[in-house]
Amino acid sequence: MNDTVPVPEPAGAKRTKRENAESGFLAPAGLAKNLQAVLVDLTALHLVGKQAHWNIVGPNFRDLHLNLDEVVDIARAAADDIAERMRALHATPDARPAVVAEQASLPEFPQGEVLTHDAIDLVTSAIEETVGTMRSVHDEVDEADPTSADILHGILEKLEQQAWFISAETRTPKQR
């Protein structure tokens, strides 16, 4: 049996025709590209969070299991906010599975059961990678559209808090 699943065609970043509803502020190509990068990482973070949520085992399972749902909720809502902002700016968001798989910068989460302490590091890394994408595009987004940058600020605050919450589980205080 072949374990690979073929990617549906057409796959990748194939563009649709422009809708005929654009008026008002039209997102410059760089702004649309930057928001698209944030969208795919947020979508991937949502998926990583659910994969971890379903497959963690070990010490402090329940607390991490519930915390992962918080991460998932934040990522899902944030992806929706970014996609809807893109539409408001007459850019076309694209979070089809093949596009997310192709464009996301997050490390792949392992298949199967994962020890809670390993999952903490993996999920924290995924959150930090998503935050890194947002911070890397922030200044360009802010220059092109301060309102979109404000949306990024709110998402950053929530995700950085989650990275702190989750990573605190395995950290130890620095010796004085």
SERO-4910 file (N, C-alpha, C, O; in steps of 0.05 Angstrom, whole numbers):
BEGIN
 pado doro    nc1    nc2    nc3   cac1   cac2   cac3    cc1    cc2    cc3    oc1    oc2    oc3
  Met    A     17    -24      0      0      0      0     18     25      0     37     26     15
  Asn    A     10     44    -16     25     69    -18     16     87      5     -8     93      7
  Asp    A     35     97     21     28    114     44     26    143     36     17    160     53
  Thr    A     33    151     12     31    179      5      3    185     -7     -9    168    -21
  Val    A     -6    208     -1    -32    217    -11    -26    238    -33    -12    257    -27
  Pro    A    -36    234    -57    -30    253    -78    -43    280    -72    -65    282    -61
  Val    A    -29    301    -79    -39    328    -75    -59    333    -98    -53    328   -121
  Pro    A    -82    344    -91   -102    348   -112    -93    369   -133    -77    387   -126
  Glu    A   -101    365   -157    -95    385   -178   -119    402   -183   -141    391   -182
  Pro    A   -117    427   -187    -92    442   -187    -83    447   -158    -99    452   -141
  Ala    A    -57    446   -154    -45    450   -128    -28    475   -129    -21    485   -150
  Gly    A    -21    485   -105     -3    507   -104    -18    534   -106    -42    536   -100
  Ala    A     -3    554   -113    -13    581   -112    -27    590   -138    -23    613   -146
  Lys    A    -42    573   -150    -56    581   -175    -76    603   -167    -91    600   -148
  Arg    A    -76    624   -182    -93    647   -176   -120    645   -190   -122    634   -212
  Thr    A   -140    656   -177   -166    658   -190   -167    685   -205   -150    702   -200
  Lys    A   -187    688   -222   -191    713   -235   -199    734   -214   -211    727   -194
  Arg    A   -192    758   -219   -200    780   -200   -230    782   -200   -243    781   -220
  Glu    A   -240    785   -176   -268    789   -173   -274    817   -184   -255    833   -188
  Asn    A   -298    823   -189   -305    849   -201   -317    867   -180   -334    884   -187
  Ala    A   -309    865   -155   -321    881   -134   -302    900   -121   -309    914   -103
  Glu    A   -277    902   -132   -257    918   -119   -262    947   -122   -265    957   -145
  Ser    A   -262    961   -100   -263    990    -99   -252    999    -72   -250    982    -54
  Gly    A   -244   1023    -70   -232   1032    -45   -202   1024    -44   -190   1021    -65
  Phe    A   -191   1021    -20   -163   1015    -17   -157    987    -28   -169    967    -19
  Leu    A   -139    985    -46   -131    960    -58   -104    953    -47    -85    968    -51
  Ala    A   -101    930    -34    -76    922    -22    -54    920    -44    -58    907    -64
  Pro    A    -32    933    -39     -9    930    -57      0    900    -56     -5    886    -36
  Ala    A     14    892    -77     22    864    -78     39    855    -54     36    833    -45
  Gly    A     56    872    -44     73    865    -21     57    861      4     63    843     20
  Leu    A     36    877      8     19    874     31      4    848     29      2    833     49
  Ala    A     -7    842      6    -22    817      2     -4    793      7    -11    774     20
  Lys    A     21    794     -3     40    773      0     47    768     30     48    746     39
  Asn    A     51    790     44     58    788     72     35    777     89     39    760    106
  Leu    A     11    786     84    -13    776     98    -17    747     91    -26    731    108
  Gln    A    -12    739     66    -15    711     58      5    694     74     -2    672     83
  Ala    A     29    703     78     49    688     94     39    684    122     43    662    134
  Val    A     27    704    134     17    702    161     -7    683    161     -9    666    179
  Leu    A    -24    685    141    -48    667    140    -39    638    139    -51    622    153
  Val    A    -20    631    122    -13    602    120      0    592    146     -4    569    153
  Asp    A     16    609    159     28    600    184      7    597    206      9    579    222
  Leu    A    -12    615    207    -33    613    227    -50    588    222    -58    574    241
  Thr    A    -56    582    197    -71    558    190    -55    533    197    -66    514    208
  Ala    A    -29    533    191    -12    511    199    -10    508    229    -11    485    239
  Leu    A     -9    530    244     -8    529    273    -33    516    284    -32    500    303
  His    A    -56    523    273    -81    511    281    -79    481    277    -88    466    295
  Leu    A    -69    471    255    -67    443    250    -47    429    268    -52    407    278
  Val    A    -24    442    273     -4    431    292    -16    429    319    -13    409    333
  Gly    A    -31    449    328    -43    449    354    -63    426    357    -63    413    378
  Lys    A    -79    421    337    -98    398    338    -83    372    337    -91    353    351
  Gln    A    -63    369    320    -47    344    319    -36    338    347    -37    315    356
  Ala    A    -24    358    360    -13    354    386    -36    347    406    -33    329    422
  His    A    -57    362    405    -80    358    423    -90    329    422    -97    318    443
  Trp    A    -92    318    399   -102    291    395    -82    269    404    -91    247    411
  Asn    A    -57    275    403    -37    254    405    -17    256    428      1    240    430
  Ile    A    -21    276    446     -2    277    468     -9    256    489    -33    249    493
  Val    A     11    246    503      8    227    525     29    234    545     51    244    538
  Gly    A     24    228    570     44    231    591     36    250    612     13    258    615
  Pro    A     57    258    628     52    275    652     38    302    644     44    314    623
  Asn    A     20    310    661      5    335    658    -11    336    631    -14    357    619
  Phe    A    -20    312    623    -35    310    598    -59    330    597    -61    345    578
  Arg    A    -75    329    617   -101    344    616    -96    374    613   -109    388    597
  Asp    A    -77    385    629    -72    414    627    -62    422    599    -72    441    587
  Leu    A    -43    406    588    -33    413    562    -55    408    540    -57    424    522
  His    A    -70    387    543    -92    381    525   -111    405    522   -118    413    501
  Leu    A   -118    416    545   -136    439    546   -122    465    536   -135    481    522
  Asn    A    -97    469    543    -82    492    534    -79    492    503    -80    513    490
  Leu    A    -76    468    492    -73    466    463    -99    475    449    -97    487    427
  Asp    A   -122    471    461   -146    481    449   -147    511    449   -158    524    431
  Glu    A   -135    524    469   -133    553    469   -116    563    446   -123    582    432
  Val    A    -93    549    441    -76    556    419    -91    553    392    -90    571    375
  Val    A   -105    531    390   -120    526    365   -141    548    361   -144    558    339
  Asp    A   -156    554    382   -176    575    380   -165    602    371   -176    616    354
  Ile    A   -142    609    383   -129    634    376   -120    634    347   -124    653    332
  Ala    A   -107    612    339    -96    610    312   -119    610    291   -117    624    271
  Arg    A   -140    596    297   -163    595    278   -176    622    276   -182    631    253
  Ala    A   -182    635    298   -194    662    297   -176    682    284   -185    699    269
  Ala    A   -150    680    289   -131    699    277   -129    695    247   -128    714    232
  Ala    A   -129    670    239   -128    664    210   -153    676    196   -151    687    175
  Asp    A   -176    673    209   -200    685    198   -199    715    197   -207    727    177
  Asp    A   -188    728    218   -184    757    218   -166    766    195   -172    785    182
  Ile    A   -144    752    191   -125    759    170   -138    755    143   -136    772    125
  Ala    A   -151    732    139   -164    727    113   -186    748    107   -188    757     84
  Glu    A   -202    754    127   -223    774    123   -211    802    118   -222    818    103
  Arg    A   -189    808    131   -175    834    126   -165    834     97   -168    854     83
  Met    A   -154    812     88   -145    810     60   -168    816     41   -165    831     22
  Arg    A   -191    804     46   -214    808     29   -223    837     30   -231    848      9
  Ala    A   -222    849     54   -230    877     56   -211    895     39   -219    917     30
  Leu    A   -187    886     36   -167    901     20   -166    891     -9   -148    899    -24
  His    A   -185    874    -16   -188    863    -43   -164    846    -52   -157    845    -75
  Ala    A   -152    832    -32   -133    811    -37   -147    785    -33   -167    783    -19
  Thr    A   -137    764    -46   -150    738    -44   -134    719    -26   -112    711    -34
  Pro    A   -145    713     -3   -131    694     15   -132    666      4   -151    658    -10
  Asp    A   -111    651      9   -110    623     -1    -98    605     21    -74    605     26
  Ala    A   -116    590     33   -107    571     54   -116    543     47   -123    527     65
  Arg    A   -116    537     21   -122    509     13   -100    491     24    -77    500     27
  Pro    A   -106    466     30    -86    448     43    -59    447     28    -38    448     40
  Ala    A    -60    445      1    -35    444    -14    -19    469    -12      5    469    -11
  Val    A    -33    492    -10    -19    518     -8     -7    520     20     16    529     22
  Val    A    -21    513     40    -11    514     68     14    496     70     34    504     81
  Ala    A     12    472     59     34    453     60     58    464     45     81    460     54
  Glu    A     54    477     23     75    488      7     88    513     19    112    517     17
  Gln    A     72    530     31     82    557     39     88    560     69    103    579     76
  Ala    A     77    544     86     80    548    115    109    545    123    124    528    112
  Ser    A    118    560    143    146    559    152    149    541    177    171    538    186
  Leu    A    127    531    188    128    516    212    142    489    208    138    476    187
  Pro    A    157    480    228    168    453    227    145    432    228    124    437    240
  Glu    A    149    410    215    128    389    215    126    376    243    146    370    256
  Phe    A    102    372    252     97    359    277     97    329    272     87    320    252
  Pro    A    109    313    290    111    285    285     83    271    285     64    280    297
  Gln    A     83    249    271     59    232    270     58    214    294     79    206    305
  Gly    A     34    207    303     31    188    325     33    201    353     33    226    355
  Glu    A     34    184    373     35    194    400     61    210    406     82    202    396
  Val    A     58    231    422     81    248    429     80    253    459     59    260    469
  Leu    A    102    249    472    103    254    501     98    283    506    107    300    491
  Thr    A     83    289    527     75    317    533     99    335    534     97    358    523
  His    A    120    327    546    144    345    548    156    351    521    166    373    517
  Asp    A    156    331    503    166    336    476    147    354    461    155    372    446
  Ala    A    121    350    465    101    366    451    103    395    460     99    413    443
  Ile    A    110    400    485    113    427    494    134    442    478    129    464    468
  Asp    A    157    429    473    178    442    457    169    445    428    175    466    416
  Leu    A    156    425    417    148    426    389    126    447    385    128    462    365
  Val    A    107    449    402     86    469    399     97    497    404     90    516    390
  Thr    A    114    500    424    126    526    429    142    535    404    141    558    397
  Ser    A    156    517    392    171    523    368    153    531    345    159    550    331
  Ala    A    130    518    342    111    525    321     99    553    326     96    568    308
  Ile    A     93    559    352     83    585    358    104    606    352     98    627    340
  Glu    A    128    601    361    150    620    357    156    625    327    163    647    319
  Glu    A    153    604    311    157    607    282    136    624    270    141    641    253
  Thr    A    111    620    279     89    637    269     93    666    277     89    684    261
  Val    A    100    670    302    106    697    312    129    709    296    129    733    289
  Gly    A    149    693    290    172    702    274    164    712    247    174    732    237
  Thr    A    145    697    234    135    706    208    121    733    211    126    751    195
  Met    A    104    736    231     90    761    235    109    784    240    106    806    230
  Arg    A    129    779    257    148    800    263    165    807    238    173    830    235
  Ser    A    171    787    222    188    792    198    174    809    177    186    824    162
  Val    A    147    808    176    132    823    156    120    849    169    110    866    154
  His    A    122    852    195    108    873    209    114    901    197     95    916    191
  Asp    A    139    908    194    146    935    186    135    942    158    125    964    154
  Glu    A    137    923    140    126    927    113     96    929    114     84    946    100
  Val    A     83    912    130     54    914    133     46    941    145     27    954    135
  Asp    A     60    950    166     54    975    179     57    998    160     41   1017    160
  Glu    A     77    998    143     82   1019    124     59   1020    103     50   1041     96
  Ala    A     50    997     94     29    996     73      1   1000     85    -16   1012     71
  Asp    A     -3    990    109    -30    991    121    -29    988    151    -29    966    161
  Pro    A    -28   1011    166    -26   1009    195    -49    994    208    -45    981    229
  Thr    A    -72    993    196    -95    978    207    -89    949    207    -94    935    227
  Ser    A    -77    938    186    -69    910    185    -48    904    206    -47    883    218
  Ala    A    -29    923    210     -8    920    230    -21    919    258    -11    904    275
  Asp    A    -42    934    262    -55    933    288    -67    905    293    -67    895    316
  Ile    A    -78    893    273    -88    866    275    -65    846    283    -69    829    300
  Leu    A    -42    850    270    -19    833    277    -12    837    306     -5    817    320
  His    A    -13    861    316     -5    867    344    -22    850    363    -12    838    382
  Gly    A    -48    849    359    -66    834    376    -60    804    375    -61    790    396
  Ile    A    -54    794    351    -48    765    348    -21    759    362    -19    739    376
  Leu    A     -2    776    358     24    772    370     22    771    401     34    753    413
  Glu    A      7    789    412      3    789    441     -7    762    451      3    751    471
  Lys    A    -28    751    438    -40    726    446    -22    703    442    -19    685    460
  Leu    A     -8    701    419      9    678    414     34    678    432     43    657    441
  Glu    A     46    702    436     69    703    454     62    695    482     77    682    496
  Gln    A     38    702    491     29    694    517     26    663    518     33    651    538
  Gln    A     15    651    497     12    622    496     39    608    496     42    587    509
  Ala    A     58    619    482     85    607    482     97    607    510    109    588    518
  Trp    A     92    629    524    101    631    552     87    610    570     99    596    585
  Phe    A     60    609    567     45    590    583     54    562    579     59    547    598
  Ile    A     57    554    554     63    526    548     92    520    555     98    499    567
  Ser    A    111    537    548    139    531    553    146    532    583    165    519    591
  Ala    A    130    546    599    135    547    628    133    519    641    145    515    662
  Glu    A    119    501    628    115    474    639    142    459    643    145    443    661
  Thr    A    161    464    625    186    449    626    210    466    634    233    456    635
  Arg    A    206    492    639    229    509    646    234    507    676    216    499    692
  Thr    A    258    513    684    266    514    712    278    542    717    289    554    699
  Pro    A    275    552    741    286    579    747    316    579    745    329    559    750
  Lys    A    326    601    736    355    605    734    367    606    762    356    620    780
  Gln    A    388    592    767    401    591    793    415    618    798    427    630    780
  Arg    A    412    628    822    424    654    829    452    652    838    465    672    844
***
